[in-house]
Amino acid sequence: MSALDRFFHQISTLPPAPRVVGDLLARLEDADVDLREIAELVSRDPVLVAKMLRMANSSYYGLSGTIGSADDAIKLLGLNQVQVIVITCSVASAFAQIKGFSLTDFWRKSFLVALIARALAARAGLSPGVAFTAGLMHAIGQLMIHSGFPQAGAELEVVAAEGDFRARRAAEEEVLGTDHCQIGAELARRWNFPPAIIEAIEYYAQPTAAGAGPLARLVFAAAVIAHAIERKDDVAAAITALPPEVAAPLPLDPEKLGSQIEGFKALVSEVAQVLG
């Protein structure tokens, strides 16, 4: 039995699959999508709707108290914003609180990566919705580690505080024989997520590996930029240091990206409070 199989064998219960995400991504690829159909799809999950409405009524959108249904959200916010909200709430709802671990911090970081990935995808010929989902889920394996092996997760957080996701991945291999990328990809596989998202989760930390495609390289760039922002490092320097095969296909203009990121920060803080 491989270390990855052993990991999942020791997990008593898998988080429930966020089925709305797959359906939503498929339908949003259709240029003639019916907005009422999207509202009906979202409304099937009351917990998801509750989180979605809480986020949609946050001060960031300036519509506090005016959005009372999925239908209202789509009409007032537009499909692109609703896509962001629904995917985020749906994935986050699969995970309960984990003792000794801050879900608020986790989702804040993941959501920032997702927003950056979406912004890059829009100008790189990739699906913004798929890129957003891959960015949001890129570190989902870390949640699985904390949920199934809390002591190991706590030890790995120390490594993460001193390095970045690449240092953490190496430490995970030593402790578990596998890493959060493989674990997250396997979870996405069991959830029947699209192959491109599974590949991006598995290879985002190895963007020059043979198995890494354009989406994995994009998520790597988004994760590096988000890490620089979290550490208050120079974002332009982080972009310059990206491998050429990662940077070349992407619209990595530090000035334009910087202004977008400033706009993301308020939303990231509000979303993290809703999800955590």
N, C-alpha and C positions, 0 to 999 in steps of 0.2 A: 504493500500500500504506500502510495506517495505521501509526502508530508502534507500536500494540499488535501488529498482525500482523507487523511487522518484528521486534519483540522475540522473538516466538515462532518466527519463521523462523530466527533466529540461535541458538536453543537447540537443541543437537544431539539431546538425548534428554530427554523429559519424565519426571518422576518417575512411578513406577507408581501407578495408581489404587488407593486403599485400598477395595476392593470390599466388604469386610465392613461398612463404615460404613453404606452405603446399605441393605443388606439388614437390618442390625440396627435402624436407625431405623424402617424399614417394619414390621418384626415387633413392635417394642415399642409401636407405636401400637395393636396388637390387645390388647384387655383380657383375652382368653383365651389369651395367648401361652403356649406350652409351654416350660418352662425347659430341658428336655432338648434341644429344638430349638435354643435359643440356644447351649447348650454345644456342640452338634455344629457349628453354624455357626462359632463361634470357633475350634474345634479344627482346622479345615481349614488354618489358617496356623500352622506351627510357630514361626516367628520371632515372630509376634504373641503366641502362647501363652507363649513364653519371657519376653518383656517383661512381659506381663500378670502372670505368676506372680511375677516379681521385684518388681513394684509391690505386688501383693496381700500378699506376705510382708514388706513393709517394716514398720518399727517403728510407723508411724502407725496401722496397723490392729490392732496388738497380737496378730497371729496368726503370728508368724515361724516358718517351717518347717512349718506345718500345712496349707498349701494346695499340693496337688500336681497339680491339674488344673483345667480350666475348670469342670468340674462342681462340684468342691470350692469354687471361688471363688464361684459363684452361690449355693450352699447356705449358705456361711458369711458372705459379705458382703452378699448380697441383690442383686436385679436392678439397683437404682438405682446402687449403687457399681460394679458390674461394667460397667454402661453407660458410666460415666465412664472407667474404666480401659481398656476395649476401644477406644472411640472415640479416646482420646488416643494409645494405643500404635499403633493402626492408621494414623492420619494421620502420626505422627512417623516411623514405619518407612519411609515413602516417601522420606525424605530422608537422604542419607549425610552424613558429616562435610564441612564446608566450610572450607577452609584460611583461617585468619585471622579466623574468625567463630565466636562462642560459641553453639552450639546450646543449651547449658544455660541461658544467659541468655534466649535467644529463647523457649524452651518454658516457662521459669518465668513470663515475662510473659504469654504467650498463655494458659497454663493458669489464671492468676489471672483474666484477663478471662473465660475460659470458665466458671469457677466462679461468678463474680459474675453473669454473664448467666443461668446456670441458676437461681440463687437468685431473681433478679428475675422470670424467666419463670414460675416456679411460682405466683406471686401475681398475674400479669398476664394470665392466660388464654392463654399461649403454651406450646408443647411444650417442656419442660425439656431433652429430648434434642436437639432441633433447635437450641435457643438455645445449648446447650453447644457443639455442633459449630460453629455460626457464630462463637461467641466464640473457640474454639480456632483456627479458620482465618482469622480476620479479617485477620491480617497475613501470611498465607502467601505473598503476592506479594513480600514482602521477602526471603524465602528464595530465591525464583526469581531475584531481582535479584542477590543475593550469589553464587548458584550459576553464573549465566550471565555476569555482568559484575562480577567481584570488585573491580576497581579502583573502579568507580562505586559499588558497595555500600559500600566502605570510606569513600569521601568522604561518602556519605549518612549514615553512622553518626555522623560529626562533627556534622552538622545535627541528628540525632535526639538527641544528647547535650545539645544546647543548647535544644531546643524540645520539641514533642510530635509526635504522629502527623500533625497537620494541617500543621505546618511541614515535616515530612519529605515529605509528599505534594507540597507546592508545589515543593520542591527536586527531587524525582523528575521532575516535569513539565518542569523546565528542563533537566535532564541527559538524560532518556530520551524526552521527548515523551509519556510515559504515566506512570502511577503504580502503586504496589503494590496499590491497590484494584482497578483495572481488570485488572491482571495476575493477581491472586488470583482474581477472579471468572471470568476466562477459563479458568484452570486448573481451577477447580471445575466449569465448564461442560464442559470436555473430560473430566473425570472422571465426568460424568453425575450430579452431585449435585443434590438437589432445588432447584427454582427459588427458594424462599424463602431458602435458604442462599447461593445465587449473588447474589441481590439484596442481602442483608445485607452480604456482603463488598464488593460494588461501591459501596454507598452509606453504609456505616457512618460514614465521615468527613464526609459531607454529609447529616446527618440531616434537614435541612429542605428538601432537594431534592425535586422532583416524584416522582422514582423511588423515594424512600426509604419503605419500609413500616414497620410496627410492629417487626419483628425488627431491621431496620437501626438504628432509633432506640434500641432496647434495647441492642444491641451498642455503639453510640456511648456510651451512659451507662456501660456496664460498662468500656469502654476509658478513659473520663475518670476514673472512680473508681480503676481500677487504676493509672493514671498518677500520680494524687495519692498513692496508697499507696507506689509506687516512689520518689517524690520526697520522701516523708515530709511532704507538704503536708496541709492541713486537709481531710479528706474531706467534712465537712459544708459547707464553703465551696464545694468543687467541685460538690457536688450542687445547691446554691443557684444556682450560675452556669449550670446547664444550661438550654437554651432551653425555654420553657413547653410547646411541643408535644412535646418529648422527655420532660420530667419528669411532665406531667399524668397519663398513663396508667399510670405505673410506681409500685410500692410503695417509694418512696425514703425510708424512715425511717432517718436516719443512725445512730441508737442501735442499732436492731435489726440493721442491715446491718453496723455496726461489730463487734458480737459474733460475727456469722457469719464475717466476714473474719478475725478472730483465730483462729478454728478452721481456716480455709483455709490459713494461713501454713505450718504444719508439713507439710501434705500437699503444698503447692506446692514446697517445698524438696526433699522426697524424690522427687517425680515428676520434677523437673528433672534430678536426678542420673541417674535411670533412662533418661530420654530423650536426654540430652546425651552 
